[in-house]
Amino acid sequence: MTPKKAAKLQLSENQWKVIKDKYLRDAPTVEGWLDGVAHNVALAELLFHPDAERWGVFNGVHHVVQSFAAAGSGHKPARMVLFHEDLVESGERDANFIRLMKNLEAVCARVPEARRLVDAWRARYYELMSRWDFLPNSPTLMNAGRELQQLSACYVLPVPDSMEGITKSLTAQSLIQKSGGGTGFSFSRLRPKGDAVKKTQGVASGALSFMQIFDKLTDVVKQGGTRRGANMGILHYTHPEIKDFITMKANAAVMENFNVSVAIDDKFMKAVAMDAEYELVNPRTAEPAGKVRAKEVFDLMVDNAWKSGDPGYVVIDRINNSGSNPTPGLGQIESTNPCGEQPLLPWEPCNLGSINLGNFVEGTPMEGTLNFKRLGDAVQLSIRMLDDIIEANNYPLPEIERMAKGNRRIGLGVMGWAECLVKLGIPYDSPAALDFAEKLMRFINNAALQASEGLARERGSFPNWKDSIFDPNGPHYRGQTHVVRNCARTTIAPTGTIAIAAGLQGGGIEPFFAIAYTRYNAKALDAIKNGKSPDDKDVFFEVNPLFKQIAQASNFFGLSESTLWKKVSDNHKAVRGIPEVPAHIQRLFPTSHDVTVDFHVQMQSVFQKHTDNGVSKTINMPN
C-alpha cells in the first residue's frame, strides 16, 4: 500500500518534531518521505533480475562484475557488481552512481515488468515502515533517494602507521561523516610518542596526537546537516601510550567527539587477577617497550570510567573468536562502531535496522500476547530490505564497497522492548522478562538466519564465503551448516532517534529512562552549552504514552492529571514509590535507575546469547 491509497499517518507531537527535524527535508509529507525511501531501496531489486543488462540498467555505467563459486549444491554462484572499482576521484564515483540510479528509474518507468517488480517491493517496504514495525538506520532514512545516497550507519576505518595511510583514513572519515555515518578506529598500529621517524630523522608525536586530529575533523564536518559526528577510538592495552590514553578524557574538553575503549584480552585479565606485570610493545618494531602492572592499568581504567565515562573496554579476542568475525581469513577485527555494538573489519560498513517489538503485542495493555507469526514475517521482510540497501548504497570509497558487498553484513535489531513488556504485563526486572527475552531473541535470530538462507538460494551466498566460518573446506570452519546471504545478521543498536520516530519511549532493549521528563537534542544541548536558550523545536517534553493511557483508564489513580505528573517529576521522574499508583503498575514501569546493575547485565546477556554481533546496553548507576 503506497501513500496514494493509504490513510494519513497519525503521529505524536514528539514523533513529528523528530521526523521533521531529522528526516523530511524536501519531502512534503511523512507518507511521501517513507514512500521515497521504500521506492529507492526497492529499485535495487532490478540489479538482481536476469534481464537487468538487457533492460539497460548498466548503460553508460562503469561497473566491474566479480563471480564466485556457489557455496553449496542448489545455490547460485555468488556475484558482486562494483561501481567504484578503478575510479580514483570521488567526483567520478558519485557521477557514475548517479547514472546508475537514473538508469534504474528509467527502466522502472519504461519496462512494465520492472515497474511491477519495484512497485511490489516498494509497497511492502512502505507498509513495513509506515506501520512502524521496522525502521532502517538514520542514514538510510535521511539519504535514500537524495543526492548523498549514503545509507550505512557505521564504518570502521584502518589507521596504518604512515602519513599516507592516516591521511586516507581522515579523508574517508570526512566523506562518511558528512553524510551521516559513524566511524570507528583502532590507533594501536601507530608508533608511540618519541619513537623514531626514519624519513625525517625526527621523533613521532604519538598515537594520541593523531587521535586529536580525527576529533577536530569531526568538529568541522557536520553529518548530513542533521547529525553530530560520532567516533570510537580504540587502543590495545600493550601500546606504550596506554596510560595516557586511559586518562586523556579526564579533561572534558578533550576528544569530545569520541568514545574511547581499551582493547583487552583473556591474557590481560589473567594478569590482572594474578597482579602480574605484562610487556608493552612498540607496534612499529614489535619489540618490548617496558613493563607495567596489569592491575594498575585496570584500576586506572575503572577510576577514569567512574569519573568521566571513558574509557570502556572491548574484549578483542572474544570478538574475533565469535560469530562477530565470520570471515577471519580477511583479517582480525580491531575496532567497533561508535556505540560499540557493531564490530567490523577495516573498511567494513554495516546497515542496521530495528524491529519495533511493542507493535507485535495484541490485546489489552498489561494482558497482551505476542503475535510470533506476524513478527517472523516482519523479520523476513526486514532482512530482504537490509540486503537491498547494500546494493542501493553509494559507498564513499572502493575499499568500502568491496568489503560491504563481499561480506554483506547487516544488523537487524529490536526496539520498544520496554513497551512490549508493559503490554504483556511482565515487569522489566523480573525472571519472567529474562525468560521471555531469550525466547524472543532466539526466535528473531533464527528467523533472520532462515531469511538469509532463502536469499542465498535466490541470489547466492555472500562472496567472501571461502575460508569463512561457514566454509566446511576452510581452516576457520566452526561446524555451521548454513549457506547464508549475509555473513552476520543481527545487532542490537541503541536506536535513539529511530525509536522516537517510531513513537517509542524505550530505545533498544532499555527500560524507560523516565516516565515524564524534558529531553534535549544535540542542537539544544549546544545552545545550553553556549549560554543560550534552545529553540522550542529542539526541546521535547516526554510523558510515557503507555503509562498515560493506563493512568487515564484508572482516573489518574484518584489524582488530577497535573498532580500525578508533578508527583512523578518530584519522584526522580519515576512511579515506583508513589503510593497512589497501584503496586502492580509500579512494578510494570521501572525506570533505568530503578533496575539494579546486575539485572541490566543479565538482560544484556540473554539478548546477546542469540545475537550475531553485539548488543548496545546502558548500565545506569547511582552517583
N, C-alpha and C positions, 0 to 999 in steps of 0.2 A: 504494500500500500504506500503510494507516494503522497506528498503533500497536497496534490491536486484533489485527491479523494479523501484525505484524512482530516479528522477534526482538528481544530486548533489546539495545540498543547497547552495544558494548564500548568503554570509554574508558580512557585512561591516567590515572594519578593527577593529573597536571597539567591535563589536559583537564577532569576532573571538578571540580577546585578552581576553575578559571576559570569554568566554566559555572554552578556553584553560587553562586559569589560575585557574578557579573555578571548572570546571566540568569534563573535558575529562579524565584526569589521564591515565588509562590503555586502554581507548578506542582509536583506531587509527583514527577514523573519527567522525565528528559531527553526521552523519547519524547513525553510529554504536552505538554511545552513546545514542541517543534518542530511537533507537530501543531496546537497552538493558533495558532502563527504562520502555518502553511500555511492553516489554515481562515480566519483573519482576512483574509489577503490574497486568498484565493480568493473571498471574499464580493464583492469589487469586480467580479468578472465579471458579477454581476447588474445593475450600473449600465449595462452596455453592451447588455443584452438588449432587444430591441424591445418586450417586454411588461412592462418594469420598472414603468412607471406603472400599468398595469392590475393588476399584482400588488400594488400598494400600497407600493412601495419609498419613494415620496415623501410618503406620507400624513402630514400634520401637520408636515412638514419644510420650513422656509424654504429655497428654492433659486431660483437665477436661471440660466436657460439662455441661453447665447450661441451663435449659429450663425455659421459662416464658410463662404465659398465653397470648393468642392472644389479641391484643389491640382492635380489633373490628371484626365484622362479615365480612367474606370474606378475612380475613388476616391470614397469617401463624403465629403460635406461635413464639415468639422471641427466639433466640438461641444464646448462647455465647460459643465459643470454646477458652479456655485459655491454653496457652502453657508454662506459667511461674509459674502457681499456685503450691505451695508447694515445689518449687525448691529454696533453700536458697542461694546457691552460684551463682554468676554471670557467672562463667565459665560453670556451669551446664546448666544454662538457654541458654547461647549462643550456646553450643553444641547441645542442644535439638532443637533449632530453625534452626540451620544449617541442622540437619537431616530432618526437615520438608521441607525446601527449596529443598534439594536434592531429597526427595520423589516426590515433585511436578514436578521437572524437569524430573525425571524418568518416572512418569506416563504420562507426556506430550509426551515423546519420545516413550513410549510403547503402549499407548492406542489411536487408531485413533480418537475416538470421543473426547477425552480430547485434543488432538493436534488441532483438528478443532476448538474447543471452544476457546482455548487460542489464536490461530492464528487469529481468527476473531476479538477478542477484542484488541489484540496486534496491528493489522493493523489499527484499528480505533483510538486507543490511539496515535499511531505513527503519523498518518495523522493530528490529532488534534494538536500535539506539533510541528511537522515539518513545518506546515503552520504558526506557531507562533500564532495560535488562542488562545491557552491556555498553561500555564506552571504551574506545581505544585511548591511548595516552594523549596528553595535551598537544604535542607537536602534530599529530595526525588531525586533531580537531581544529587546530589553528591553520595548518598549511595545505591540507588536501584540496586540490583544485585551484590553488593560488600559485603565485609566481615562485615561491620558495620550494614547495613540494618536498620538503624535508620532513619525514613522518616518524622518525625514531626518537625515543625518549632519551636513550642513554648510549654512551660510547666509552670505550677505553682506548687510549692512545699511548703508544710506546714513547719513552723518553730515553733514547740512547745517549751514550757518553761521547757526544760530538756536537759541535756547534751546528753542523748541517742538520743533524737529526733533531736537535732541540728546536731549531727554527721551523722545521717541517711540522713538528708537533704543535707549536704555537700557531702556525697558520691553520692547521686543522681545527684546533680549539676555537679560533675566531670564527671560522666558517660554520662550525656546528652550533656555537652558542648564539650567533646572530639569528639563527632560525629555530631556536627553542630547545635544543638538545643539551643534556648534561654530560660532563666529561669526567673520567677517572684516569688517574696516572699513578704509576709507580716510579719514584725517583731513586730507587735503590741501585740503579746502574751508574749513577753519576759519581765521579770521583770526589773524595772528601775535600773539605776546605784545607788549603795549604799543600795539597798534592801537586806533583809536577805537571806542567803543561809543556810538552816537548816542542811544539811548533814555535812557541813564543819565548821559550826559556823562562816563563813566568810561573806563577803558582795559581792553583784553582781557587775560585771563590766559594766553591762548595755547593752541595745539593740544595741547601736551604735558600741560598741567594737566588738560584734559578726558580725555585718554587714561587718566590715572591714576584717574579716576572709573570708567571702564569696567573697569579692572583690579580695583579694590576691589569692584565689584559682583560680579565672579566669585568673590571670596573668600567672599561671604556666600550665594551660590546654589550649592549642591552639586547636580550634574547627576543628576536622577532618583534620587538616593540612592546612585548607584553610580559615576558618572564625574566626574572632576575637570574643571572648566571649562577650555576652550581657546579662544584668540583669535589672530587675525592682525591686526596693526596696520601700515598702510602709509602712508608719506608721500612725496609727489612730490619729486624732487630740487630743484625750483625753489622749494620752500616756504622762507620766510625762517628757519624754525627747524630747518633740515635738519641742521646740525652738532650741535645739542643732541639731536636725535632719534637721531642715529647713536651718540652716546656715552651715552645715558641708561641703558643696561643694563650699563654698566661696574660699577655698584653692583649686586651680586647680589640685593639685597633689593627692587629697583625693577622693577615690571612683571613679576612672576613668572608671571603667567597669560597672558602674551602672547609670541608670536613677532613680531618686527618686521622689516620689509623696506622698502628704499628703492625707489620706482618710478623706473626709469631708462628711457632710450630710445636709439635709434641716434645721435641728435644729441649726447647726453651722452657716449657712448663715443667719438665722433669728437673731441669737445673734450678728453677725457682723453688720447687718442693725440697730439693736437697741443699738449698742455699749454696750452690756451686757457682764458680766463675765460668764464663764462656768467652770465646775469642771474637773480637771484632775483626772484620775482613775488609781490606781495601778492594772495592769492586773492580778497579782498573787492573790490578795486578793479581788478584785472588790470594794475596799474601796476608798473614796476620798483621793487625794494626793495634794490638793491645788487648787487654783482658778487662772484663767488668763483671761484677756480681749480678747474676740474673735477678735475684730478689730486689736488689737496689733499683734496677731498671723497672721491674714490675711495680714496685711501690711508687716510683716516680710517675708511672702511667696512671695508677689509681688516684694519687694525690691530685694530679693535674686534671684528670677527668672529673673529679669531685669539684674542683674549683671553677673549671671553665667549660666542661662538657666534652673536651678533647684532651687526649686522643682516645679513639676507640681502638679495638684490635681486630684483626682478621686472622683466623687460624688457617693459614695458607695451605698447609699440607692436607688438611681435611677437605678443603675446597677442591684441590686437584685430585684427590683420591675418591671423590664422589661423582655423582652424575652431573654436577655443575661444570665439569670439564669432560664432556663426552668425546672430545677429539684431541686427546693428549699427544697424538702424533704431530699435531700442528704446533705444539708448544705448551708451556705452563701458564696458567692464569697468575697474574701478578697484581691485579687491581680489580676494583668493582666500580659500579656507577656511584654517583654522589650519595645516594641513600643507603648503599651497602647491600641491597638485596639481590643485585644482579652481577655476579662475577662474569667477566668477559676476557677473552684473549685480546692481545694487542690488535688494534684496528677493528675490533668486532663491535657492531651495534646490536641493539635489541629493541623490538617493538613490543610494548606492553599493552595490556588491556585488562579490564576488570569486570567481573560478573557482579551484579547487584543482588546479593543474596536475599535481602528483605522482600524483593519483588516476587519471589517464588514461594512465599508462605501464603496459604489460603485459609480463609475462615476468620473468626472473630479474634481481634488482638488479645494476646495472652492465652489463647486456646487454639491457635492455628496449627496447620500441618504443612510440611514442605512438599511441593509437587516435584518429585525427582524426575519424572518423565519430561516435564517442561524444562527443567534445569539441564538435563542431558542434551536436549535438542539445542538449547542456547549455547552450551559449551561447544557442541559440534560446529555450529554456525560461526561462533566467535573464532575458533581455530582457523577456519577457512578464511575469514576476513583478515586475520593477522597474517596468514600466509600470502594473501593477495597484497597486503600492504608492503611486504618485502619487494614485490615487483613494481608497485606504483611509486616507490620511494626514489627521490633524486639524491643520491649519496654525495657527500662533499668531496670524496677522493676515490680514485680507482681501487686503492687498497681496501677501503671500507666496503665498497660494492662487492669485491671478490669474497671477502670474509662473510658478509651478510648473506649472499646467495649461495656460498659454499656450505655454510653451517645451517642456515635457515633457522636460527634460534629465535624463539618467541617466548613471551612471558605472560600467560593467562593467569590472572589472579582473582581475588574477591574483594568486595567492599560491602558495607552495610551489615557486617556480622552482628553488631550491637542491635540494630533494628530487627534482624532476623530472630535473635534470641528473645527479645521482648514479645514479638508476635507469637512465638512458640510457647511463651510462658516459662522460659528457662533462665534463671539468673546467670549472668556472665561468669561470676566467680563461684561456680558450683561444679561438682564432679560430673553432673549431667551435661553441662556445657562442654567439658573436655571430651566426654564420650561422643557427643554429637558432632563436635568439631572434627574428630578423627574420622568418623563415618562419612561426613560430608566431604572432606578434602580427599579422602581415598576415592570416593565416587567421582569427583571432579577430575582428579589426576588420571584415573582410568578412562574416563570419557574423553579427555584430551588426547590420551595415548591412542585410543581407538580412532578418533577423528584424524589424527596424524597418519595412522596406518592406512586409513581409507584414501587420504590424499596421496600417499606414496604409491598406492596401486594406480591411482588416476594420473599422477604427474611425475612419478619417480621419487626415489629417496633423496635425502639431502646429498649434494655432490661429494662432500668430504667424508662419505661413508667409509671408504677404505681406511683401515687401521684405526677406526673409531672403536668405542667400547661395544658397538653393535656388530662389528665385523668378526665372524667366527674364525676367519683365517688370519686375523691380525694379532699383533703382540699385546694389545690392550683389551682384548675381549673379556667381558665380565659376565658371560652367561646370558645376556639378553637375547631373546629370540624374536624380537620385534623388528620389522622393517618400517621405518618412520620417515616422514617428510621433513620433520623438524628435529634437530639434534637434541633440543630440550624444549619443553613446552609450558611449564608452569612456574610462575614467580608471583609472590605476593608483595605488591608495592604499597606505599603509604596512601596513595590516591587522594591527596589533599584537595586539589581543585576539581577533579572529575567527580569526586564523591559529592561535593556541594552542587555541582552542575546536575547531578542525578537526583538532587533533593534529599541527600542523606546528611545525618549528623555523625555517623560512625564511619570513619575512613578505614580502609583495610580491614584488619581484624581487631582494631582497637575498641575498647569500651567508649562510651560517650565521655568527652573531655569535661563537659559541664552540662547542666540542664538548662540554664539561662545565662547568657554571657554576651559580651561585646567582642567581636573579632575584627582584627585589622589586617588588610592585605599589605603587600610589600610597599606599595606607594604610600599608604597611610603611615606605616612604620618609619619610612624615610622622612615624611613630613614631621612626625613627632620628634624624631632624632635631631632634626634641624630646627626645632623650636617653633614649628608652625602647626596650625590646626589642620587635620586631614580633611579632605573632601568627603562629603557625605556618601558618595558612591563607593568610596574605599573603606567604609566602616559598616559592619554588619551586626545587627542585634539578633542574636540567635535564641529562640525558645524551642526546645525539643518538641517537634510536632507530635510524636507518639505520646509523650507524657502529657502534652496539652490536650490531645484527644481523649486520653483516659481520664484526665482531671475534669474535663468538661462533662463527660458522661457521669462522673461522680459528684457533679455540682461543686467542683473545686474543693472537695473534701470539707464542705461547710464554711469555707473562707471565700472572701471576694477574690476575683482573679488577680487584682493588683496586690492584695495582701499575700497571696500564695507566691507570686513571683518575688516579692520582697523577702519573704522568708527563705526562699531558695537562694537568692542573691546573698543574704546575710549568713547563710549556712555553707559558706565556701562554694556556692553555686551548685550544691548537691541537695538531694532529697533525703538521703539516709540521715536519720536523727531528727526529722521534723515530725512531731507527734501526731499531727492531724493526718498525715499520709499513712494509709494502712501499711502494715509491716510487709505484706506480700508484694505490694507495689514498690516499696522502698528497696526490697531485695532485687526487683527486676531492673532498677535504674541506678546501678553503681556508676560513679564517675571514675576517671583514671586514677585519682588519688585514693579512692575507696578500696581499690583492688590491691592486694598485697604484692610485694615484689616477686615472691615465689610463684604466685598464681599467674602473674604476667608471663613469667618464663615458661611455666607449664603450658599456657595457651600457645605460645610461640612453638613450643616443642611438638605439640600434637599436629599443628598445621605443617611444620617443617618435615615431619615424617613422610608426608605424601606430596612434597613439592620438589620439583626437579632442581630449581635454582634456589634462591634464598627467600627469606621472609622478613619483611620490614616490621619491626615492633618497637614501640616506645615503652620503656620501663620507667614509670613515674615514681619518684621517691620524695619523701618529705625533706624540707630544707629549713 
